[in-house]
């Protein structure tokens, strides 16, 4: 196992799994219409792939500009995923809605409007 790490082969194995993941998710999207959009998926996975390639370069003792280059590629891919999300109004709410839900406590509930006994 130590040889896998020393040679960077462990990263190669992980990259194969990531490629299979991408193929499966894109096929699922094509077949069902559900799942992440292909461009967003590829940007997201691309960022991780570039980071893994930076780790691989470091493991095999590549020159620092190679490691830095893969890290820069990861940043570019990450921004390619992040910028459209930030431009989308539905992602700006971080999963929260502007309206209070029907259940639970809200300012219109009796607990907020009740007067304490004097």
C-alpha positions as CSV (number, residue, x, y, z in Angstrom):
1,X,0.0,0.0,0.0
2,X,2.9,2.4,0.7
3,X,4.0,2.0,-2.9
4,X,0.6,3.1,-4.1
5,X,1.0,6.4,-2.1
6,X,4.7,6.9,-3.0
7,X,4.0,6.5,-6.7
8,X,0.7,8.5,-6.7
9,X,-1.2,5.5,-8.0
10,X,-3.7,5.9,-5.1
11,X,-4.8,9.2,-6.7
12,X,-5.1,7.5,-10.1
13,X,-7.5,4.9,-8.5
14,X,-9.6,7.7,-7.0
15,X,-9.7,9.6,-10.3
16,X,-11.1,6.5,-12.0
17,X,-13.9,6.4,-9.3
18,X,-14.6,10.1,-9.9
19,X,-14.9,9.5,-13.6
20,X,-17.3,6.7,-13.0
21,X,-19.3,8.9,-10.7
22,X,-19.5,11.6,-13.4
23,X,-20.6,9.2,-16.0
24,X,-23.3,7.7,-13.8
25,X,-24.6,11.1,-12.7
26,X,-24.7,12.5,-16.2
27,X,-26.5,9.3,-17.5
28,X,-29.0,9.6,-14.6
29,X,-29.7,13.2,-15.5
30,X,-30.1,12.3,-19.2
31,X,-32.4,9.4,-18.3
32,X,-34.6,10.9,-15.6
33,X,-34.1,14.7,-15.9
34,X,-33.1,14.7,-12.2
35,X,-29.7,15.5,-10.7
36,X,-27.1,18.2,-11.1
37,X,-26.8,20.0,-14.4
38,X,-23.8,18.6,-16.3
39,X,-21.8,21.8,-16.5
40,X,-22.2,22.4,-12.7
41,X,-21.3,18.8,-12.0
42,X,-18.2,18.9,-14.2
43,X,-17.0,22.1,-12.6
44,X,-17.6,20.7,-9.1
45,X,-15.8,17.4,-9.9
46,X,-13.2,19.2,-11.9
47,X,-12.2,21.2,-8.8
48,X,-11.8,18.1,-6.8
49,X,-9.9,16.3,-9.6
50,X,-7.5,19.2,-9.9
51,X,-6.9,19.1,-6.1
52,X,-6.2,15.4,-6.3
53,X,-3.8,16.0,-9.1
54,X,-2.0,18.5,-7.0
55,X,-1.7,15.9,-4.2
56,X,-0.4,13.4,-6.7
57,X,2.2,15.9,-8.0
58,X,3.3,16.5,-4.4
59,X,3.5,12.8,-3.7
60,X,5.8,12.2,-6.6
61,X,7.8,15.2,-5.7
62,X,7.0,17.2,-8.8
63,X,8.3,20.8,-8.9
64,X,6.3,23.3,-6.9
65,X,5.0,25.1,-10.0
66,X,3.2,21.9,-11.1
67,X,1.5,21.6,-7.7
68,X,0.6,25.3,-7.8
69,X,-0.7,24.9,-11.3
70,X,-3.1,22.2,-10.3
71,X,-4.2,24.2,-7.3
72,X,-4.9,27.2,-9.6
73,X,-6.8,24.9,-11.9
74,X,-8.9,23.8,-8.9
75,X,-9.7,27.4,-8.1
76,X,-10.8,28.2,-11.6
77,X,-13.1,25.1,-11.7
78,X,-14.4,26.0,-8.2
79,X,-15.3,29.5,-9.4
80,X,-16.9,28.0,-12.5
81,X,-19.2,26.2,-10.1
82,X,-19.6,29.0,-7.5
83,X,-20.4,32.0,-9.7
84,X,-23.6,30.6,-11.3
85,X,-24.8,29.5,-7.9
86,X,-24.3,33.0,-6.5
87,X,-26.1,34.6,-9.4
88,X,-29.1,32.3,-8.9
89,X,-31.7,33.8,-6.6
90,X,-32.8,30.4,-5.2
91,X,-29.3,29.6,-3.9
92,X,-28.9,33.0,-2.2
93,X,-31.4,32.0,0.5
94,X,-29.2,29.1,1.6
95,X,-32.2,26.9,1.6
96,X,-34.4,29.2,3.6
97,X,-37.6,30.7,2.3
98,X,-38.8,34.3,2.7
99,X,-42.1,33.2,4.2
100,X,-42.6,31.6,7.5
101,X,-43.8,28.1,7.4
102,X,-47.4,27.3,8.4
103,X,-46.3,25.1,11.4
104,X,-44.2,26.2,14.3
105,X,-43.9,29.5,16.1
106,X,-44.3,32.8,14.2
107,X,-45.2,36.4,15.0
108,X,-48.8,35.7,14.1
109,X,-49.1,32.9,16.6
110,X,-51.1,33.4,19.8
111,X,-48.0,33.2,22.0
112,X,-46.6,36.4,20.5
113,X,-49.9,38.3,20.7
114,X,-51.1,37.3,24.1
115,X,-51.0,39.9,26.9
116,X,-49.5,38.8,30.2
117,X,-51.9,38.9,33.1
118,X,-51.6,42.2,35.1
